[in-house]
Amino acid sequence: MKTDKLFFILSIFGVLLIIFIGAYRSVVYEGEISKINSFNGGMTLNVTDVFESVVIFSDELIDLKVGDKIRFTGRKNWNQGSEQIIVLKIWKGP
């Protein structure tokens, strides 16, 4: 009887762990910047090979320009009926 409870508890823990990992997973994207729009507190980018709008929230000045190749991690989000990617970390270069 105790082993049944142990297996049940471990199964529930495993399912919750899988849900938690899936919810907080970041995806790595890469592409070339084709358009930049700045706003107070950040910028939005259009990146080739990425169909969603890419949003960077930062008060610091980020040295990005059209034509730069970037890699970034982020999470997908919906805002005003369109899908966008909120950038968590970004790198310049191939």
C-alpha distances in whole Angstrom, upper triangle without the diagonal:
4,5,5,7,9,10,11,13,14,16,17,19,20,22,23,25,26,28,29,31,32,34,35,37,40,42,45,49,52,56,59,60,62,63,62,62,62,61,61,58,57,58,57,58,58,57,58,55,53,53,52,54,53,53,53,53,55,58,59,61,60,62,62,64,65,64,62,59,56,52,50,46,45,43,44,45,47,50,52,51,51,49,50,48,48,49,46,48,52,54,57,58,57
4,5,5,6,9,10,11,12,14,15,16,18,20,21,22,24,26,27,28,30,32,33,34,38,40,43,47,50,54,57,58,61,61,60,60,60,59,59,55,55,56,55,56,56,55,56,53,51,52,50,52,51,51,51,51,52,55,56,59,57,60,59,62,63,62,60,57,53,50,47,44,43,41,42,43,45,48,51,50,50,48,48,46,46,46,44,46,49,51,55,56,55
4,5,5,6,8,10,10,12,14,15,16,18,20,21,22,24,25,27,28,30,32,32,36,38,41,44,48,51,55,56,58,59,58,59,59,58,58,54,54,54,54,54,54,53,54,51,49,50,48,50,49,49,49,49,51,54,55,57,56,58,57,60,61,60,57,54,51,48,45,42,41,39,41,42,44,47,50,49,49,46,46,45,44,45,42,44,47,49,52,53,52
4,5,5,6,9,10,10,12,14,15,17,18,20,21,23,24,26,27,29,31,32,35,37,40,44,47,50,54,55,57,58,57,58,57,57,57,53,53,53,52,53,53,52,52,50,48,48,47,49,48,48,49,49,51,53,55,57,55,58,57,59,60,59,57,54,51,47,45,41,40,38,39,40,42,45,48,47,47,44,45,43,43,44,42,44,47,49,52,53,52
4,6,5,6,9,10,11,12,14,15,17,18,20,21,22,24,26,27,29,30,34,36,39,43,46,50,53,54,56,56,56,56,56,55,54,51,50,52,51,51,52,51,52,49,47,47,45,47,46,46,47,46,48,51,52,55,53,56,55,58,58,58,56,53,50,46,43,40,39,37,38,38,40,43,46,45,45,43,43,42,41,42,40,42,45,47,51,52,51
4,5,5,6,9,10,11,12,14,15,16,18,20,21,22,24,26,27,28,32,34,37,41,44,48,51,52,54,55,54,54,54,53,53,50,49,50,49,50,50,49,50,47,45,46,44,46,45,45,45,45,47,49,50,53,51,54,53,56,56,56,54,51,47,44,41,38,37,35,36,38,40,43,46,45,45,42,42,40,40,40,38,40,43,45,48,50,49
4,6,5,6,9,10,10,12,14,15,16,18,20,21,22,24,26,27,30,32,35,39,42,46,49,50,53,53,53,53,53,52,52,49,48,49,48,48,48,47,48,45,43,43,42,44,43,43,44,44,46,49,50,52,50,53,52,55,55,54,52,49,46,42,40,36,35,33,35,36,38,41,44,43,43,40,40,39,38,39,37,39,42,44,47,48,47
4,5,5,6,9,10,11,12,14,16,17,18,20,21,23,25,26,30,32,35,38,42,45,49,49,52,52,51,52,52,51,51,48,47,48,46,47,47,46,47,44,42,42,41,43,42,42,43,43,45,48,49,51,50,52,51,54,54,54,51,49,45,42,39,36,34,32,33,34,36,39,42,41,41,38,39,37,37,38,36,38,41,44,47,48,47
4,5,5,6,9,10,11,12,14,16,16,18,20,21,23,24,28,30,34,37,40,44,47,48,50,51,50,50,49,49,48,45,44,45,45,45,46,45,46,43,41,41,40,41,40,40,41,40,42,45,46,49,47,50,49,52,52,52,50,47,44,40,37,34,33,31,32,33,35,38,41,40,40,37,37,36,35,36,34,36,39,42,45,46,45
4,5,5,6,9,10,10,12,14,15,16,18,20,21,22,26,28,31,34,38,41,45,46,48,49,48,48,48,48,47,44,43,44,43,44,44,43,44,41,39,40,38,40,39,39,39,39,41,44,45,47,46,48,47,50,50,50,47,45,41,38,35,32,31,29,31,32,34,37,40,39,39,36,36,34,34,34,32,34,37,39,43,44,43
4,5,5,6,9,10,11,12,14,15,17,19,20,21,25,27,30,33,37,40,44,45,47,47,47,47,47,47,47,44,43,43,42,42,43,41,42,39,37,38,36,38,37,38,38,39,41,44,45,47,45,48,47,49,49,49,47,44,40,37,34,31,30,28,29,30,32,35,38,37,37,34,34,33,33,34,32,34,37,39,42,43,42
4,5,5,6,9,10,11,12,14,16,17,19,20,24,26,30,33,36,40,43,44,46,46,45,45,45,44,44,41,40,41,40,41,41,40,41,39,36,37,35,37,36,36,36,36,39,42,43,45,44,46,45,48,48,48,46,43,40,36,33,30,28,26,27,28,30,33,36,35,35,32,33,31,31,32,30,32,36,38,41,43,42
4,6,5,6,9,10,10,12,14,15,17,18,22,24,28,31,34,38,41,42,44,45,44,44,44,43,43,39,39,40,39,39,40,39,40,37,35,36,34,36,34,34,35,34,36,39,40,43,41,44,43,46,46,46,44,41,38,34,31,28,27,25,26,27,29,33,36,35,34,32,32,30,29,30,28,30,33,35,39,40,40
4,5,5,6,9,10,11,12,14,16,16,20,22,25,29,32,36,39,40,42,43,42,43,43,42,42,39,38,39,38,38,38,37,38,35,33,34,32,34,33,33,34,34,36,39,40,42,40,43,42,44,45,44,42,39,36,32,29,26,25,23,25,26,29,32,35,34,33,30,30,28,28,29,27,29,32,34,37,38,37
4,5,5,6,9,10,11,12,15,16,19,21,25,28,31,35,38,39,41,41,41,41,41,41,41,38,37,37,36,36,37,35,36,33,31,32,30,32,31,32,32,33,35,38,40,42,40,42,41,43,43,43,41,38,35,31,29,25,24,22,23,24,26,29,32,31,31,28,28,27,27,28,26,28,31,34,37,38,37
4,5,5,6,9,10,11,12,14,18,21,24,27,31,34,37,38,40,40,39,39,39,38,38,35,34,35,34,35,35,34,36,33,31,31,29,31,30,30,30,30,32,36,37,39,38,40,39,42,42,42,40,37,34,30,28,24,22,20,21,22,24,27,30,30,29,27,27,25,25,26,24,26,30,32,36,37,36
4,5,5,6,9,10,11,12,16,18,22,25,28,32,35,36,38,39,38,38,38,37,37,34,33,34,33,33,34,33,34,32,29,30,28,30,29,29,29,29,31,34,35,37,36,38,37,40,40,40,38,35,32,28,25,22,21,19,20,22,25,28,31,30,29,26,26,24,24,24,22,24,27,29,33,34,34
4,5,5,6,9,10,11,14,16,20,23,26,30,33,34,36,37,36,37,37,37,37,34,33,33,32,32,32,31,32,29,27,27,26,28,27,27,28,29,31,34,35,37,35,37,36,38,39,38,36,33,30,26,24,20,19,17,19,20,23,26,29,28,27,24,24,22,22,23,21,23,26,28,32,33,32
4,6,5,6,9,10,14,16,20,22,26,29,33,33,35,35,35,35,35,34,35,32,31,31,30,30,31,30,31,28,26,26,24,26,25,25,26,27,29,32,34,36,34,36,35,37,38,38,36,33,30,26,23,20,18,15,16,18,20,23,26,25,25,22,22,20,20,22,20,23,26,28,32,33,32
4,5,5,6,9,12,15,19,22,25,28,32,32,34,34,33,33,33,32,33,29,28,29,28,29,30,29,30,28,26,26,24,25,24,24,24,24,27,30,31,33,31,34,33,36,36,36,34,32,28,25,22,18,16,14,16,17,20,23,26,26,25,22,21,19,19,20,18,20,24,26,30,31,31
4,6,5,6,10,12,16,19,22,26,29,30,32,33,32,32,32,32,32,29,28,28,27,27,28,27,28,26,23,24,23,24,23,23,23,24,26,29,30,32,30,32,31,34,34,34,32,29,25,22,19,15,15,13,15,17,20,23,27,26,25,21,21,18,18,18,16,18,21,24,27,28,28
4,6,5,9,11,15,17,21,24,27,28,30,31,30,31,31,31,31,29,27,27,25,26,26,25,26,23,21,22,20,22,21,21,22,23,26,29,30,32,30,32,30,33,33,33,30,28,25,21,18,15,13,11,12,15,17,21,24,23,22,18,18,16,16,17,16,18,21,24,27,28,27
4,6,9,11,15,18,21,24,27,27,29,29,29,29,29,28,29,26,24,25,24,24,25,24,26,24,21,21,19,20,19,19,20,21,23,27,28,30,28,31,29,32,32,32,30,28,24,21,18,14,12,9,11,12,15,18,21,21,20,17,16,14,14,16,15,17,20,23,27,28,28
4,7,10,13,16,20,23,26,26,28,28,27,27,27,27,27,24,22,23,22,23,24,23,25,23,20,21,19,20,18,18,18,18,21,24,25,27,25,28,27,29,30,30,28,26,22,19,16,12,10,8,11,12,16,19,22,22,21,17,16,14,13,13,12,14,17,20,24,26,25
4,7,10,13,17,20,23,24,26,27,26,27,27,27,28,25,23,23,22,22,22,21,22,20,18,19,18,19,17,17,18,19,21,25,25,27,25,27,25,28,28,28,26,23,20,16,13,10,9,8,10,13,16,19,23,23,21,17,16,13,13,13,11,13,16,18,22,23,23
4,7,10,13,16,20,20,23,23,23,24,24,24,25,22,20,20,19,18,19,17,19,17,15,17,15,16,14,15,15,16,18,22,22,24,21,23,22,24,24,24,22,19,16,13,10,6,5,6,9,12,16,18,22,22,19,16,14,10,10,9,8,10,12,15,18,19,19
4,6,10,13,17,18,20,21,21,23,24,24,26,23,20,20,18,17,17,15,16,14,12,14,13,15,13,14,15,17,20,23,23,24,21,23,21,23,23,22,20,17,14,10,8,5,6,7,9,13,16,19,22,21,19,15,13,10,11,10,10,11,12,14,16,17,17
4,7,11,14,15,18,20,20,22,23,24,26,23,20,19,17,16,16,13,14,12,11,14,14,15,12,14,15,17,19,23,22,22,19,20,18,20,20,19,17,14,10,7,6,4,7,9,11,15,18,21,24,23,20,16,14,11,12,10,10,9,9,11,13,14,13
4,7,10,12,15,16,17,19,21,22,24,22,19,17,15,13,12,9,10,9,8,11,11,12,10,13,14,17,19,23,22,22,18,19,16,17,17,16,14,11,8,6,5,6,8,10,11,15,18,20,23,22,18,15,13,10,12,10,11,11,9,10,12,12,11
4,7,10,12,15,16,18,20,22,25,23,19,17,15,12,12,8,8,8,8,12,12,13,11,14,15,18,19,23,22,21,17,17,14,15,14,13,11,7,6,4,6,9,11,14,15,18,20,22,25,24,20,17,15,12,14,12,13,12,10,9,10,9,8
4,7,9,12,14,17,19,22,24,23,19,16,14,11,9,6,5,6,7,11,12,12,11,14,15,19,20,23,22,21,17,16,13,13,11,9,8,6,6,7,9,12,14,16,16,19,21,22,24,24,20,18,15,13,15,14,16,14,11,11,10,10,8
4,6,9,11,15,17,20,23,22,18,15,13,10,8,5,5,8,9,12,13,13,12,15,15,19,20,23,21,19,16,14,11,10,8,6,6,4,6,9,11,15,16,19,19,21,23,23,25,25,21,19,17,15,17,15,18,16,13,12,10,9,9
4,6,7,11,13,17,20,19,15,12,10,7,6,5,6,10,10,12,13,11,10,12,13,17,17,20,19,17,13,12,8,7,5,5,6,6,7,10,12,15,16,18,18,20,21,21,23,23,19,18,15,14,15,14,17,16,12,12,10,11,12
4,7,11,14,17,20,20,17,13,11,7,5,6,7,10,11,12,13,11,11,14,15,19,20,22,21,19,16,15,11,9,5,6,8,10,11,14,15,18,18,20,20,21,22,21,22,22,19,18,16,16,17,17,20,19,16,16,14,15,15
4,7,10,13,17,17,14,10,8,6,5,7,9,13,12,13,13,10,10,12,13,16,18,20,19,17,15,14,10,8,6,9,10,12,13,16,16,19,18,20,19,20,20,19,20,21,17,17,15,15,16,16,19,19,16,17,15,17,18
4,7,10,13,14,11,7,6,5,7,9,12,15,14,15,14,10,10,10,11,13,14,16,16,13,12,11,8,7,7,10,11,13,13,15,15,18,17,19,19,19,20,18,19,20,17,17,14,14,15,14,17,17,15,16,15,17,19
4,7,10,12,9,6,5,6,9,12,15,18,16,16,14,11,10,10,10,12,13,15,15,13,12,13,11,11,11,14,15,17,16,18,17,19,18,19,19,18,18,16,17,19,16,17,14,15,15,15,18,18,17,18,18,20,22
4,7,8,6,4,6,9,12,15,18,21,19,19,17,13,12,10,9,10,11,11,12,11,11,12,11,11,13,16,16,18,17,19,18,20,18,20,20,19,19,17,18,20,18,18,15,16,15,15,17,18,16,18,18,21,23
4,6,5,6,8,11,14,17,21,23,21,20,18,14,13,10,10,9,10,10,12,12,13,15,14,15,16,20,19,21,20,21,20,21,19,20,20,18,18,16,17,19,18,18,16,16,15,15,18,19,18,21,21,24,26
4,6,8,11,14,18,20,24,26,24,24,21,17,15,12,11,9,9,8,11,11,13,16,16,17,19,23,22,24,22,23,21,22,20,21,21,20,20,17,18,21,20,20,18,18,16,16,18,19,19,22,22,26,28
4,7,11,14,17,20,23,25,22,23,20,16,14,11,9,6,6,5,8,10,11,15,15,17,19,22,21,22,20,21,18,19,17,18,19,18,19,17,18,21,20,20,17,16,13,13,15,16,16,19,20,24,26
4,7,10,14,16,20,22,19,19,17,13,11,7,5,4,5,6,8,9,9,12,12,14,16,19,17,19,17,17,15,16,15,16,17,16,17,15,17,20,18,17,14,13,11,11,13,14,13,16,17,21,23
4,7,10,13,16,19,16,17,14,10,8,6,5,7,8,10,11,10,9,11,10,11,13,16,15,16,15,16,14,16,14,16,16,16,16,15,17,19,16,16,12,12,11,10,13,14,13,15,16,19,21
4,7,10,13,15,13,13,10,7,5,4,6,9,11,13,14,13,12,13,11,12,12,15,14,15,14,15,13,15,13,14,14,13,14,13,15,16,13,13,9,10,9,10,13,14,13,16,16,19,20
4,6,10,12,10,11,9,6,5,6,8,11,13,16,16,15,12,13,10,10,9,11,11,12,11,12,12,14,13,15,14,15,16,15,17,18,14,13,10,10,11,10,14,14,12,14,14,16,17
4,7,9,8,8,8,6,6,9,11,15,17,20,20,18,15,16,12,11,9,11,11,12,11,13,13,15,14,16,15,15,16,16,17,17,14,13,10,11,13,13,16,16,14,16,15,16,17
4,6,6,8,8,8,7,11,12,16,18,21,21,19,16,16,12,11,9,9,10,9,9,10,11,13,13,15,15,16,18,18,20,19,16,14,12,11,13,12,16,15,13,13,13,14,13
4,5,8,10,10,11,14,16,20,22,25,24,22,19,18,15,14,11,10,11,9,10,11,13,15,16,17,17,19,20,21,22,21,17,16,14,14,16,15,19,18,15,15,14,14,13
4,6,9,11,12,15,18,21,23,27,26,25,22,21,18,17,15,13,14,11,12,12,13,14,15,16,15,18,19,20,22,21,17,15,14,13,16,16,18,18,16,16,16,16,14
4,6,8,8,12,15,18,21,24,24,23,20,20,17,17,15,14,14,12,11,11,11,12,12,13,12,14,15,17,19,17,14,11,10,9,13,13,16,16,14,16,16,16,15
4,7,9,13,16,19,22,25,26,25,22,22,19,19,17,17,17,16,15,15,14,15,14,14,11,13,13,15,16,14,11,9,9,10,13,14,18,18,17,19,19,20,19
4,6,9,13,16,19,22,23,23,20,21,18,18,17,18,18,17,15,15,13,13,11,11,8,10,10,11,13,12,8,6,5,6,10,12,15,17,16,18,19,20,20
4,6,10,13,16,19,20,20,17,19,16,16,15,16,16,16,14,14,13,13,11,12,10,10,10,10,12,12,8,7,5,6,9,10,14,16,15,17,18,20,20
4,7,10,13,16,17,17,14,16,13,14,14,15,14,14,12,12,10,10,9,10,9,10,12,12,14,15,11,9,6,5,6,7,11,12,11,14,15,17,18
4,7,10,13,14,14,13,15,13,15,15,17,16,16,13,13,11,11,9,10,10,10,12,11,14,15,12,11,7,6,5,6,10,11,11,14,16,18,20
4,6,10,11,11,9,12,11,14,15,17,15,15,13,13,10,11,10,11,12,13,15,14,17,19,16,14,10,9,6,5,8,9,9,12,14,17,19
4,7,9,11,10,14,14,16,18,20,18,19,16,16,13,13,12,13,14,14,15,14,17,19,17,16,13,11,8,8,9,11,12,15,17,20,22
4,5,8,8,12,13,16,18,21,18,19,17,17,14,15,14,16,18,17,19,18,21,23,21,20,16,14,11,10,10,11,12,14,16,20,22
4,7,9,12,14,17,20,22,20,22,19,20,18,19,18,20,21,20,22,21,23,26,24,23,19,18,15,14,14,14,15,17,18,22,25
4,6,10,12,15,18,21,18,20,18,19,17,18,18,21,22,22,24,23,26,28,26,25,21,19,16,14,14,14,13,15,16,20,23
4,6,9,12,15,18,16,18,16,18,17,19,19,22,23,24,25,24,26,28,26,25,21,20,17,15,16,15,13,14,14,18,21
4,6,9,13,15,12,14,12,14,14,16,17,20,21,22,24,23,25,27,25,23,19,17,15,13,14,12,10,11,11,14,18
4,7,11,12,10,12,12,14,15,17,19,22,23,24,26,26,28,29,26,25,21,19,18,15,16,14,11,11,9,12,16
4,7,9,7,9,9,12,13,16,17,20,21,22,24,24,26,27,24,22,19,17,16,14,16,14,11,10,8,11,14
4,6,6,9,10,14,15,18,19,22,23,24,25,25,26,27,24,23,20,19,18,16,19,17,14,13,10,12,15
4,6,9,11,14,16,19,20,22,22,24,25,24,25,26,23,22,19,18,19,17,20,19,15,15,12,13,15
4,6,9,13,15,19,20,23,23,25,26,26,28,28,24,23,20,19,20,18,21,19,15,14,11,11,12
4,6,10,13,16,18,21,22,24,26,26,28,28,25,23,20,18,19,16,18,16,12,10,7,7,9
4,7,10,14,16,19,20,23,25,25,28,28,24,22,19,17,18,15,17,14,11,9,6,5,6
4,7,10,13,16,17,20,22,23,26,26,22,20,17,14,14,12,13,11,7,6,4,5,7
4,7,10,14,15,18,21,22,25,25,22,19,16,13,13,10,11,8,6,5,6,7,7
4,7,10,12,15,18,20,23,23,20,17,13,10,10,7,7,5,4,6,9,11,11
4,7,10,13,17,18,22,22,19,16,13,9,8,6,6,5,7,9,12,14,14
4,7,9,13,15,19,19,16,12,10,6,5,4,5,7,9,12,15,17,17
4,6,10,13,16,16,14,10,8,5,5,7,8,11,13,16,19,21,21
4,7,10,13,13,10,7,6,4,6,9,11,14,15,18,21,22,22
4,7,10,10,8,6,5,6,7,10,12,16,17,21,23,25,25
4,7,6,6,5,6,9,10,14,16,19,20,24,26,28,28
4,5,6,6,7,10,11,14,17,20,21,25,26,29,29
4,6,8,10,13,14,18,21,24,24,28,29,31,32
4,7,10,13,15,19,21,24,25,28,29,31,31
4,6,10,13,16,19,22,22,25,26,28,28
4,7,10,13,16,19,19,22,23,25,25
4,7,10,13,15,15,19,20,22,22
4,6,9,11,12,15,17,19,20
4,6,9,11,14,17,19,20
4,6,7,11,13,16,17
4,7,11,14,17,18
4,7,11,13,15
4,7,10,12
4,7,9
4,7
4
